[in-house]
Amino acid sequence: MVTIRVDKISNIIGERIEQYNREVKIVNIGTVLQVGDGITRIHGLDEVMAGELVEFEEGTIGIALNLESNHVGVVLMGDGFMIQEGSSVKATGIIGQIPVSEAYLGRVINALAKPIDGRGEILASESRLIESPSPGIISRHSVYEPLQTGLIAIDSMIPIGRGHRELIIRDRQTGKTTVATYTILNQQG
């Protein structure tokens, strides 16, 4: 017959009570209402912030952008082929940010700043919000070096500087991509 020792049981219970962790983790979970064209509508993410990363149950990450009273519009940062109506979504509590470092120069990355060029991980100690304000005009470097497109007509009529932003607007099939490609190729050497 087994004898029950009260003092031993009370010691075990006392140790378990001391080790008990009362940490409560609140998870904001929603349900996918609609999926299509890289955008999902989600119901139930009431506490989500604009620009917050959300994670779908199959692992795809998205950014909450359109906050409405009864649903949230999320832009997918992956293919999202496995996302279906009714699947669950979890808010991460992290505003969309990417790591920044000199190590990113010359690397090929995806939308979440993960390397896709097969040259290994990129180490970065700092990060920057995706939706951060641009630097003020005073703190920017001035445009002082000319940029040649390689197309004589454009170079003679439009002064373009390196670091200068130019918008190419025209109808379809008029060579907008060709102008941009020639400009890129003309920068070799």
N, C-alpha and C positions, 0 to 999 in steps of 0.2 A: 504494500500500500504506500502511496506517495504522500509524504507529509508536506504541507504547505507552510512555508516560513513567511510570516507576515512582515517581518523586518526586511527581508530580502526583496519582497514584492514592493514594499513602500519605497525602498531605495531606488529600484528600477523606475518606478513611476515618478519619483522626484527628479531623477536624471533626465527622463523624457520631457518633463515639464520645463526644466532649465534649458534644454536644447530646442524647445519649440520656438519657431520663428513666426511672428505675427505679421509679417510683411504681406500686404495686400497689393496685388497688381491688377489694376483696372485695364481691361483691354476693350477697345472700341471696335466692334465687329459689325459689318454690314453685309448686304446681300446684293448680288449683281442682278439688275433689272434688264439691262440691254447691253449687247456687245456688238461693235461694228466699226470698221475703218480705223482701228487703233484707239477708239474711245469707248469707255464704258459708262453707264449710268448706274449708280449704286444707291441703294436705300439703306438707311440705318446708321450711317457714319455721322452722327449728330455733332460730335465734338471735334471733327477733323478741321485742320487749319488750311488756309490757302497755301499751296506749294508743298504740303506735307506728302511724304512718301507713304504709299499704301502697298501692302503685300497680298497678292491673291493666293489662294490655297495651294496652287500648283507651283508657286515660286516666282511668278512674274511680278515685277515692280511697276508701279504707276505713280503719277503725280496728280494730286487733287487740285484742280484748277477752277472748275465751275461750281461754286457753292450756292445751292438753291434751298428753298425751305423744305422740300420733300425728297430731294435726291442730290447727289454729288456727281459731277462730271469728272472723270479721271482719264488722263492721257496715258496710254500704255508705253512703257519703256522697253518692251520686248515684243516678240511676235504675238503672244496671247492666243495661240491656236487652241489651247486646252481650256480656256475660260468659257464657261457656259452660263446661261441664265440660271440663277439660283445658287451659284457657288458663293462661298464666303470670302470676305475681304477683311483684312485686319489693318487698322491704322498703326503706324510705327511710332508716331510722336516725334519724328525727325523731319525737319524742313529740308527740302531738296538741296543738297550741297555736293560739291565735287572736290577732290583733293587737288591741290596746286603745288607744283614743284618744277624745277628746271629739268628733272628727269623725264617730263612729258614731251620735251622738245624732240621732234623727229619721230615720235611714236604714233601708232595708229590705235585709236581707242573707240569704244562704242559710246552710246548716249549716256551710260552711267560711269564713264571714265575708266572702264575696265579694258586692259590691253587686248587687242585681237590680232596683233602682228606676230605672235609666237615667240617673242623675245623675253618672256618672263614678266613677273609682276613689277609694278612701279611703286617705289617707296616715296611717300610724301608725308611730311609732318604737319602741314597746314591744310586747311580746307576753306572753301569760299562758297557762299550761298549762290545757287543758280540764279535766283531773281534778286541780285544785288544791284544797287544803283551804279551807274557808270561814273567814272571819275569826272570831276568838274573840268571846265575848259582851261582854267589857269594851270592845273596840275598836269595836263597833257603835253606831250612833246609837240612842237610845231612841225608842220609839214614843210620840209626844206629840200628834200631830194626828189628830183623829177623821176617819173615812172614812164617808160616808153612801152607802148602797146605793141609796136612792131607794124602797125598799120599806119601808113604815112598820112592818110586823110584824117584820122582821129588825132594823131600826134601833132599835126599842124594846126588843128582847129581848137582842141580841148586841152588846156593845161591840167595834167593830172600829176599829183605828187604821191610818193610812196607813203603809205599810211593814210592816204586820202580815201574816203568812201565815195564810190560812184555807183549810181543806179542805172542799169541798162533796161530801158523800156521800149518795146516795139511789138508789132504784131507777130503772130506765129510764123515760123519758117522764114525769118528775115535775117538770121545769123547772129543772134545774141550770144549763144553758146560758143560760136566760132570766135567772136571777138574776145570773149573771156579766155578761151583756150589759147589763142594766139598771144594774149597778154601774159599768160602763165609761162608759155614756152619761150617767149622773148626774154624772160628773166633769168634764163640759164647763163651761168658764167657772169 
